[in-house]
Amino acid sequence: MNLETVKRVKKSKPFTVIDAVIVAVLAALIGVISWLVFRAPSAETVVITENGVSHEYSLGKNAEIKLEHMTVHIKDGYVWVTDSDCRDGTCEHTGKISRAGQSIVCLPNNFVITINGKGDLDWELGRQ
Amino acid sequence: MFAVFGVFGCAASGYTVFGEVEAFSGDIMFSARIMGGRAEYAYQRMCGVISDINKQCSTTRADSDVAKFNASGANADIEVGEHCYKIFIEAKEYAALTDGAYDPTIMPLAELWHVDAESLAEYRPSIDGTHVSPLSLPTVEEVQSALEYCGVEHIDAFERDGKYYLVKSDARVKLDFGGIAKGYAVDKCVEILKEYDISSALLDISGNAYFYGSYIERGNKSDWRVGVVSPRPRAAETLARGYVCAFTEKGDASAVTSGDYMRYYIYDGAGDNEVFVPHIITPSGVPAGLIYSDGQWKNAGDNVISATVIGKSSAMCDVLATAVVALGLADGARLLQKVGYKGLIFTEKRFIIVGNVELYKTDEYDGYKAYERVDDIESGV
């Protein structure tokens, strides 16, 4: 490294506008990523997984989801299955689910419905 | 039919999960999560016991023992099933223990206030925010006169030749086991779990939860983590379900939450006087938190809006949760201390923790921070 180069580096400003922009963009990215990772889910969701493909619905919004092998009902915070075309009918016999962690399973059709809740609780009390 | 489900349950979490099925008439649901032992057999036995209790104790089935008793005249011996008899005996003890704050004979008052199961089915607000108001609320005189034939002293229970009987001294006396039957059923189910070598389980009959053994995750034992749903905003108006707090519980205990936001209706009074009428009736014959002033019923304000009770017997938790809402914060806390049960009691403004309840993740489940903590019962009157 010759003397000229050393002088040039010494003269230059320690931070340029571009540096500041890069720092700001990185900080924003870190912020967004941590928000995505750590934010509490806003409400319980109903996750329907069929042959490995998942779709998410809100437990608080009534819906009737017609699928190839069955119909999934979401009503007033409860989820249940009707019109199943498989022989054992386990999914229909499971009845209604409404709480985080509960699921309805249909092995013949490779199908799972799970209610995902907020946080890591095993149970909740006081829901009517 | 549960075999397939059971295998999946084991693969997923170790627990065999049985979703909610109707336990008692109306919308009282039973669900279970069971690990170890013969889960399917235990589940089927439990469903059988719950069904027997419902057949004997439902107030909405015309053929139940309780319905027959309620419709009977004075001094007629009414034969009832063993569950019905035992629940009455237990209920009578709890009525004495709580000085009448819990009373299985307030059915006439519940009907007068439209908070019996049938009326509530008609008047409770729907999730879309609409509500139907009853045309009127009872007068002070009507309440006073109904109180005369409420009280367990109006009922005699006896056994004769291996059969069980209830008899009332006044035709107007009626029973309602709504505040104890779920808890009694859970206690019976726990006895079944013991017979089938179950290592860990969670039972729930619409809010009467029982934590059997420790929670087991990947072979490791830990405490159960339980959230208490926020009593405000009232759940029927929105589906918003924040937690007011969460706590941990070692297990072999029941927990029950009762509150003024469950099973209530809105009465459209004169002017813009909207009255929230909860299903829990106090010993004075009036729903919790209501006062009579300026010629009409009004919400008084600082009543108990949520009471969680934790202890060994689910029937007792059920009864105490109701009694605490009826009694108010200070007297409710004194009652829990007297019987040695733990609890969390919230009013609109304050809360108190009775006994050694371990709050869980106080920064995450922090709804309780909006309430002022009362440390000393005597200052919480």
Interface residues (C-beta under 8 A of the other chain):
Chain A: A40 A43 E44 L59 G60 D76 G77 Y78 D88 G89 T90 H93 T94 G95 K96 I97 S98 R99 Q102 S103 I104 V105 L107 K118 G119 D120 L121 D122 W123 E124 L125 G126 R127 Q128
Chain B: M1 F2 V4 F5 F8 A12 V17 F18 G19 E20 V21 E22 M29 S31 I127 L202 D204 G207 A209 F211 Y215 W224 R225 V226 G227 V228 V229 P231 A235 A236 L239 A240 R241 Y243 A246 A255 V256 T257 G259 Y261 M262 R263 S306 T308 K361 E364 Y365
